[in-house]
Amino acid sequence: MPTPEYCLLGIDWWPLCMTKAEWSGWMQAIFSVAAIVFAGAFAMLPIRAARQDQVHARRQSMRALVEVIATLARLLSMEIASRAAFLDSRMSAEAQENFLAGNPFADVAAAANAIPVHEQHEVTQVRLVFALRRLTALALYVHAGIVKELGSSLGDFLITKDPFALVQEALGDLERQCQDRVAELT
């Protein structure tokens, strides 16, 4: 007696009709491949989630750095404004002493130089750090020029001309760039 064949969807055509043993083998093969595909997809879920967490953490750290740069730019701008308030063509000894007091812009310069540029992976981040460093150095240079002028008979050219104007303008541009970068990273 021949082995009975079972046809897929009741269609009596030789490729769709097989014995129970043949159907069992095919089902085993199909479900084995499906199980392997499902297991691989299921294993990729935590890996993908970990990658997304890494990307999110990296964005957050980049955003935090940009916010630090913006804060340092604001602090530098405020210190420049407070020191520039003492500048006048007829500076009193007290105003001159207040202008010269302490180490100018030291905290901002130290913080800007402490930012690890080699750890930054984005060119934009590095440019922002270097812009802050450059503006801090420029503010120190202008301050040194004013100090030199105060101790000499060269006149009051730097004092009467708002010597920190370009630095203040560039700091405003740096803050706007930082705001744009934070918006990109959000």
C-alpha positions as CSV (number, residue, x, y, z in Angstrom):
1,M,0.0,0.0,0.0
2,P,1.5,3.3,-1.0
3,T,2.1,6.0,1.6
4,P,-0.6,8.6,1.6
5,E,0.4,12.0,0.4
6,Y,-1.0,15.3,1.8
7,C,-1.3,18.2,-0.6
8,L,-0.9,21.9,0.4
9,L,-4.2,23.7,0.2
10,G,-5.8,20.7,-1.4
11,I,-4.1,21.3,-4.8
12,D,-3.2,18.0,-6.3
13,W,0.0,18.9,-8.0
14,W,3.2,16.9,-7.5
15,P,5.4,19.7,-5.9
16,L,2.7,20.5,-3.4
17,C,2.0,16.9,-2.4
18,M,4.2,15.1,0.1
19,T,4.1,12.4,2.7
20,K,3.9,13.1,6.4
21,A,7.6,12.5,6.8
22,E,8.5,14.9,4.0
23,W,6.2,17.6,5.4
24,S,7.7,17.0,8.8
25,G,11.2,17.5,7.4
26,W,10.3,20.7,5.5
27,M,8.5,22.2,8.5
28,Q,11.4,21.4,10.7
29,A,13.8,23.2,8.3
30,I,11.5,26.2,7.9
31,F,10.9,26.7,11.6
32,S,14.6,26.1,12.4
33,V,15.6,29.0,10.1
34,A,12.8,31.1,11.5
35,A,14.0,30.4,15.0
36,I,17.6,31.3,14.1
37,V,16.4,34.6,12.5
38,F,14.2,35.4,15.5
39,A,17.0,34.6,17.9
40,G,19.4,36.9,16.0
41,A,16.9,39.7,15.9
42,F,16.2,39.3,19.6
43,A,19.9,39.4,20.4
44,M,20.3,42.6,18.4
45,L,17.8,44.5,20.5
46,P,20.0,45.1,23.5
47,I,23.0,45.8,21.3
48,R,20.9,48.4,19.4
49,A,19.7,49.9,22.7
50,A,23.2,50.1,24.0
51,R,24.3,51.9,20.8
52,Q,21.5,54.4,21.1
53,D,22.4,55.0,24.8
54,Q,26.0,55.6,23.7
55,V,24.9,58.1,21.0
56,H,22.6,59.8,23.5
57,A,25.3,60.0,26.2
58,R,27.8,61.4,23.6
59,R,25.3,64.1,22.5
60,Q,24.7,65.0,26.1
61,S,28.4,65.3,26.9
62,M,28.9,67.4,23.8
63,R,25.9,69.6,24.7
64,A,27.3,70.0,28.3
65,L,30.7,71.1,26.9
66,V,29.1,73.7,24.6
67,E,27.1,75.0,27.6
68,V,30.4,75.2,29.6
69,I,32.0,77.2,26.7
70,A,29.0,79.6,26.6
71,T,29.1,80.1,30.4
72,L,32.9,80.8,30.3
73,A,32.3,83.2,27.4
74,R,29.7,85.0,29.5
75,L,32.0,85.1,32.5
76,L,34.8,86.5,30.4
77,S,32.4,89.1,29.0
78,M,31.3,90.1,32.5
79,E,34.8,90.4,33.9
80,I,35.8,92.5,30.9
81,A,32.8,94.7,31.4
82,S,33.6,95.1,35.1
83,R,37.3,95.9,34.4
84,A,36.4,98.2,31.5
85,A,34.0,100.2,33.8
86,F,37.1,101.6,35.5
87,L,38.7,102.8,32.3
88,D,38.5,106.6,31.8
89,S,40.9,109.1,30.4
90,R,41.1,110.6,33.9
91,M,41.3,107.5,36.0
92,S,41.6,108.0,39.7
93,A,44.3,106.0,41.6
94,E,41.5,103.9,43.1
95,A,40.0,103.1,39.6
96,Q,43.4,102.3,38.3
97,E,44.0,100.0,41.3
98,N,40.7,98.2,40.7
99,F,41.5,97.8,37.0
100,L,44.9,96.2,37.8
101,A,43.6,94.2,40.8
102,G,44.1,90.4,40.7
103,N,45.1,88.2,37.9
104,P,42.9,89.3,35.0
105,F,40.8,86.6,33.4
106,A,42.8,83.9,35.1
107,D,39.9,81.7,36.0
108,V,38.4,81.7,32.5
109,A,41.8,81.2,30.9
110,A,42.6,78.2,33.2
111,A,39.1,76.7,32.6
112,A,39.4,77.1,28.8
113,N,42.9,75.6,28.8
114,A,41.7,72.7,30.9
115,I,39.1,71.5,28.4
116,P,40.5,68.3,26.8
117,V,40.5,69.1,23.1
118,H,42.0,65.7,22.2
119,E,38.8,64.0,23.6
120,Q,36.5,66.0,21.3
121,H,35.3,64.0,18.3
122,E,33.5,66.8,16.5
123,V,35.3,69.6,14.6
124,T,32.7,72.1,15.7
125,Q,33.4,71.4,19.4
126,V,37.1,71.9,18.9
127,R,36.5,75.2,17.0
128,L,34.4,76.5,19.9
129,V,37.1,75.6,22.4
130,F,39.8,77.2,20.4
131,A,37.6,80.3,19.9
132,L,37.2,80.7,23.6
133,R,41.0,80.2,24.2
134,R,41.8,82.7,21.5
135,L,39.4,85.3,22.9
136,T,40.8,84.8,26.4
137,A,44.3,85.4,25.1
138,L,43.2,88.4,23.2
139,A,41.5,89.9,26.3
140,L,44.8,89.3,28.2
141,Y,46.7,91.0,25.4
142,V,44.5,94.0,25.4
143,H,44.7,94.2,29.2
144,A,48.5,94.0,29.1
145,G,48.5,96.9,26.5
146,I,46.4,99.0,28.8
147,V,48.6,98.2,31.7
148,K,51.6,99.3,29.7
149,E,49.9,102.5,28.7
150,L,48.9,103.3,32.3
151,G,52.5,103.0,33.3
152,S,53.9,105.3,30.6
153,S,53.5,108.7,29.0
154,L,52.1,107.3,25.7
155,G,48.8,108.9,26.3
156,D,45.3,107.6,26.7
157,F,44.7,106.1,23.2
158,L,43.6,102.6,24.4
159,I,41.6,103.9,27.4
160,T,39.5,106.4,25.4
161,K,38.8,104.0,22.5
162,D,36.9,101.1,24.3
163,P,39.7,98.7,23.9
164,F,37.7,95.6,24.6
165,A,35.0,96.2,22.1
166,L,36.2,93.7,19.5
167,V,36.6,91.0,22.2
168,Q,33.1,91.7,23.5
169,E,31.7,91.5,20.0
170,A,33.5,88.2,19.4
171,L,32.3,86.8,22.7
172,G,28.7,87.6,21.7
173,D,29.3,85.7,18.4
174,L,30.7,82.8,20.3
175,E,27.7,82.7,22.6
176,R,25.4,82.7,19.6
177,Q,27.4,79.9,18.0
178,C,27.1,77.9,21.2
179,Q,23.3,78.4,21.3
180,D,23.1,77.2,17.7
181,R,25.2,74.2,18.5
182,V,23.0,73.4,21.6
183,A,20.0,73.6,19.3
184,E,21.6,71.1,16.9
185,L,22.4,68.7,19.7
186,T,18.9,68.8,21.2
